[in-house]
Amino acid sequence: QGRIQPVVQGILQAVPALWEEAKKEELMMGAVLVTIQRLVQALGTSVTAIEPFIVNVIGNAADVDSENELYTLEDGLDLWLHFARNLPHASPQLLTLFPLLNKTLARD
């Protein structure tokens, strides 16, 4: 975690724009999700600083009703897992994602 801290701000500035661009190219979405997942892992509990962004990404990527679900669901669920593991406690924003889990589990 200490080694990434000097470059975190630069990465954090680039990642949201990268995610928005990836939404236009379905095949790129998985790669960007893996990049975000690795960032979350590297940040550890400091991930709370980017929680709104991460919750938004998970909300898009882990939605079984999304048109991009084929490209994003698995990586989105992995991101969710790593994000939840790094949070020091459950937050209201994290809890807003749980209806997605219900839809995923209810799926045929």
PyRosetta script that sets phi, psi and omega in degrees:
from pyrosetta import init, pose_from_sequence

init()
pose = pose_from_sequence("QGRIQPVVQGILQAVPALWEEAKKEELMMGAVLVTIQRLVQALGTSVTAIEPFIVNVIGNAADVDSENELYTLEDGLDLWLHFARNLPHASPQLLTLFPLLNKTLARD")
pose.set_psi(1, -39.7)
pose.set_omega(1, -178.4)
pose.set_phi(2, -64.5)
pose.set_psi(2, -31.5)
pose.set_omega(2, -178.6)
pose.set_phi(3, -72.7)
pose.set_psi(3, -26.8)
pose.set_omega(3, -177.6)
pose.set_phi(4, -85.3)
pose.set_psi(4, -21.9)
pose.set_omega(4, -174.6)
pose.set_phi(5, -53.0)
pose.set_psi(5, -41.2)
pose.set_omega(5, -179.6)
pose.set_phi(6, -63.5)
pose.set_psi(6, -23.4)
pose.set_omega(6, -177.1)
pose.set_phi(7, -109.3)
pose.set_psi(7, -0.9)
pose.set_omega(7, -175.6)
pose.set_phi(8, -57.1)
pose.set_psi(8, -46.1)
pose.set_omega(8, -176.7)
pose.set_phi(9, -60.2)
pose.set_psi(9, -42.3)
pose.set_omega(9, 177.9)
pose.set_phi(10, -63.8)
pose.set_psi(10, -42.4)
pose.set_omega(10, 178.8)
pose.set_phi(11, -65.0)
pose.set_psi(11, -45.1)
pose.set_omega(11, -178.2)
pose.set_phi(12, -63.7)
pose.set_psi(12, -30.7)
pose.set_omega(12, 177.6)
pose.set_phi(13, -72.3)
pose.set_psi(13, -32.5)
pose.set_omega(13, -176.5)
pose.set_phi(14, -84.2)
pose.set_psi(14, -33.6)
pose.set_omega(14, -171.0)
pose.set_phi(15, -63.3)
pose.set_psi(15, -44.6)
pose.set_omega(15, 179.2)
pose.set_phi(16, -58.7)
pose.set_psi(16, -41.5)
pose.set_omega(16, 178.6)
pose.set_phi(17, -67.2)
pose.set_psi(17, -37.8)
pose.set_omega(17, 177.4)
pose.set_phi(18, -62.7)
pose.set_psi(18, -41.2)
pose.set_omega(18, 178.3)
pose.set_phi(19, -63.5)
pose.set_psi(19, -42.9)
pose.set_omega(19, 179.6)
pose.set_phi(20, -62.8)
pose.set_psi(20, -40.5)
pose.set_omega(20, 177.6)
pose.set_phi(21, -66.3)
pose.set_psi(21, -39.4)
pose.set_omega(21, -178.4)
pose.set_phi(22, -63.9)
pose.set_psi(22, -28.7)
pose.set_omega(22, 179.2)
pose.set_phi(23, -60.8)
pose.set_psi(23, -22.1)
pose.set_omega(23, 179.8)
pose.set_phi(24, -84.4)
pose.set_psi(24, -18.1)
pose.set_omega(24, -178.4)
pose.set_phi(25, -127.5)
pose.set_psi(25, 98.1)
pose.set_omega(25, -172.7)
pose.set_phi(26, -53.0)
pose.set_psi(26, -40.6)
pose.set_omega(26, -177.2)
pose.set_phi(27, -66.1)
pose.set_psi(27, -25.2)
pose.set_omega(27, 179.9)
pose.set_phi(28, -80.4)
pose.set_psi(28, -21.0)
pose.set_omega(28, -175.7)
pose.set_phi(29, -59.7)
pose.set_psi(29, -42.4)
pose.set_omega(29, -180.0)
pose.set_phi(30, -61.6)
pose.set_psi(30, -43.0)
pose.set_omega(30, 179.7)
pose.set_phi(31, -64.0)
pose.set_psi(31, -40.5)
pose.set_omega(31, 178.9)
pose.set_phi(32, -68.5)
pose.set_psi(32, -38.5)
pose.set_omega(32, 177.1)
pose.set_phi(33, -61.6)
pose.set_psi(33, -40.8)
pose.set_omega(33, 177.5)
pose.set_phi(34, -65.1)
pose.set_psi(34, -39.1)
pose.set_omega(34, 176.8)
pose.set_phi(35, -61.7)
pose.set_psi(35, -45.1)
pose.set_omega(35, 178.9)
pose.set_phi(36, -64.2)
pose.set_psi(36, -39.9)
pose.set_omega(36, 178.5)
pose.set_phi(37, -59.9)
pose.set_psi(37, -43.8)
pose.set_omega(37, 179.1)
pose.set_phi(38, -66.3)
pose.set_psi(38, -35.4)
pose.set_omega(38, 175.6)
pose.set_phi(39, -63.7)
pose.set_psi(39, -44.2)
pose.set_omega(39, 178.4)
pose.set_phi(40, -60.3)
pose.set_psi(40, -43.6)
pose.set_omega(40, 178.8)
pose.set_phi(41, -62.5)
pose.set_psi(41, -43.1)
pose.set_omega(41, -178.0)
pose.set_phi(42, -68.6)
pose.set_psi(42, -33.2)
pose.set_omega(42, -179.0)
pose.set_phi(43, -72.2)
pose.set_psi(43, -26.7)
pose.set_omega(43, -177.2)
pose.set_phi(44, 61.5)
pose.set_psi(44, -138.3)
pose.set_omega(44, -177.5)
pose.set_phi(45, -69.3)
pose.set_psi(45, -11.7)
pose.set_omega(45, 175.9)
pose.set_phi(46, -71.4)
pose.set_psi(46, -3.5)
pose.set_omega(46, 179.3)
pose.set_phi(47, -61.0)
pose.set_psi(47, -19.7)
pose.set_omega(47, 178.5)
pose.set_phi(48, -58.7)
pose.set_psi(48, -24.7)
pose.set_omega(48, 179.9)
pose.set_phi(49, -66.5)
pose.set_psi(49, -24.4)
pose.set_omega(49, -179.3)
pose.set_phi(50, -118.5)
pose.set_psi(50, 20.8)
pose.set_omega(50, -176.6)
pose.set_phi(51, -53.9)
pose.set_psi(51, -47.0)
pose.set_omega(51, -179.7)
pose.set_phi(52, -58.0)
pose.set_psi(52, -41.8)
pose.set_omega(52, 178.9)
pose.set_phi(53, -64.3)
pose.set_psi(53, -46.2)
pose.set_omega(53, -177.6)
pose.set_phi(54, -64.0)
pose.set_psi(54, -42.7)
pose.set_omega(54, 179.0)
pose.set_phi(55, -61.7)
pose.set_psi(55, -39.8)
pose.set_omega(55, 177.5)
pose.set_phi(56, -62.8)
pose.set_psi(56, -45.2)
pose.set_omega(56, -179.9)
pose.set_phi(57, -63.0)
pose.set_psi(57, -46.2)
pose.set_omega(57, 179.5)
pose.set_phi(58, -61.8)
pose.set_psi(58, -41.8)
pose.set_omega(58, 179.3)
pose.set_phi(59, -58.1)
pose.set_psi(59, -35.6)
pose.set_omega(59, 177.2)
pose.set_phi(60, -79.8)
pose.set_psi(60, -43.0)
pose.set_omega(60, -171.6)
pose.set_phi(61, -78.8)
pose.set_psi(61, -30.6)
pose.set_omega(61, -174.7)
pose.set_phi(62, -101.2)
pose.set_psi(62, 18.4)
pose.set_omega(62, -179.6)
pose.set_phi(63, -92.8)
pose.set_psi(63, 113.9)
pose.set_omega(63, -178.2)
pose.set_phi(64, -67.3)
pose.set_psi(64, -15.2)
pose.set_omega(64, 178.2)
pose.set_phi(65, -89.9)
pose.set_psi(65, -2.8)
pose.set_omega(65, -179.1)
pose.set_phi(66, -72.3)
pose.set_psi(66, 146.4)
pose.set_omega(66, 177.1)
pose.set_phi(67, -67.9)
pose.set_psi(67, -18.3)
pose.set_omega(67, 179.9)
pose.set_phi(68, -100.4)
pose.set_psi(68, 10.6)
pose.set_omega(68, -175.1)
pose.set_phi(69, -51.3)
pose.set_psi(69, -38.8)
pose.set_omega(69, -179.9)
pose.set_phi(70, -58.8)
pose.set_psi(70, -35.1)
pose.set_omega(70, -176.7)
pose.set_phi(71, -91.4)
pose.set_psi(71, -17.1)
pose.set_omega(71, -168.5)
pose.set_phi(72, -123.9)
pose.set_psi(72, -20.0)
pose.set_omega(72, -169.1)
pose.set_phi(73, -58.9)
pose.set_psi(73, -52.7)
pose.set_omega(73, -176.7)
pose.set_phi(74, -61.7)
pose.set_psi(74, -47.6)
pose.set_omega(74, 179.6)
pose.set_phi(75, -67.4)
pose.set_psi(75, -34.3)
pose.set_omega(75, 176.9)
pose.set_phi(76, -64.6)
pose.set_psi(76, -40.9)
pose.set_omega(76, 177.5)
pose.set_phi(77, -67.9)
pose.set_psi(77, -37.4)
pose.set_omega(77, 175.7)
pose.set_phi(78, -63.7)
pose.set_psi(78, -42.3)
pose.set_omega(78, 177.2)
pose.set_phi(79, -60.3)
pose.set_psi(79, -43.9)
pose.set_omega(79, 179.4)
pose.set_phi(80, -58.5)
pose.set_psi(80, -44.9)
pose.set_omega(80, 179.7)
pose.set_phi(81, -60.5)
pose.set_psi(81, -48.5)
pose.set_omega(81, -179.0)
pose.set_phi(82, -67.0)
pose.set_psi(82, -37.3)
pose.set_omega(82, 177.9)
pose.set_phi(83, -63.4)
pose.set_psi(83, -48.4)
pose.set_omega(83, -179.1)
pose.set_phi(84, -62.9)
pose.set_psi(84, -37.7)
pose.set_omega(84, 178.9)
pose.set_phi(85, -64.7)
pose.set_psi(85, -31.8)
pose.set_omega(85, -176.7)
pose.set_phi(86, -88.2)
pose.set_psi(86, -15.2)
pose.set_omega(86, 178.1)
pose.set_phi(87, -70.4)
pose.set_psi(87, 136.7)
pose.set_omega(87, 178.9)
pose.set_phi(88, -68.4)
pose.set_psi(88, -23.2)
pose.set_omega(88, 178.2)
pose.set_phi(89, -161.1)
pose.set_psi(89, 160.1)
pose.set_omega(89, 177.2)
pose.set_phi(90, -64.8)
pose.set_psi(90, 138.5)
pose.set_omega(90, -178.9)
pose.set_phi(91, -117.9)
pose.set_psi(91, 160.5)
pose.set_omega(91, 176.4)
pose.set_phi(92, -57.9)
pose.set_psi(92, -36.5)
pose.set_omega(92, 179.3)
pose.set_phi(93, -65.7)
pose.set_psi(93, -41.1)
pose.set_omega(93, 177.6)
pose.set_phi(94, -61.5)
pose.set_psi(94, -41.2)
pose.set_omega(94, -177.7)
pose.set_phi(95, -66.0)
pose.set_psi(95, -23.7)
pose.set_omega(95, 178.2)
pose.set_phi(96, -66.5)
pose.set_psi(96, -16.9)
pose.set_omega(96, -178.3)
pose.set_phi(97, -82.9)
pose.set_psi(97, -17.2)
pose.set_omega(97, -171.8)
pose.set_phi(98, -62.3)
pose.set_psi(98, -29.0)
pose.set_omega(98, 172.8)
pose.set_phi(99, -58.4)
pose.set_psi(99, -30.3)
pose.set_omega(99, 176.4)
pose.set_phi(100, -64.4)
pose.set_psi(100, -37.9)
pose.set_omega(100, 179.1)
pose.set_phi(101, -64.3)
pose.set_psi(101, -42.0)
pose.set_omega(101, 176.8)
pose.set_phi(102, -58.8)
pose.set_psi(102, -43.9)
pose.set_omega(102, 179.7)
pose.set_phi(103, -65.4)
pose.set_psi(103, -37.7)
pose.set_omega(103, -179.6)
pose.set_phi(104, -66.7)
pose.set_psi(104, -43.9)
pose.set_omega(104, -178.9)
pose.set_phi(105, -71.0)
pose.set_psi(105, -29.2)
pose.set_omega(105, -179.1)
pose.set_phi(106, -80.2)
pose.set_psi(106, -9.9)
pose.set_omega(106, -176.2)
pose.set_phi(107, -67.6)
pose.set_psi(107, 145.0)
pose.set_omega(107, 178.6)
pose.set_phi(108, -73.9)
pose.dump_pdb("model.pdb")
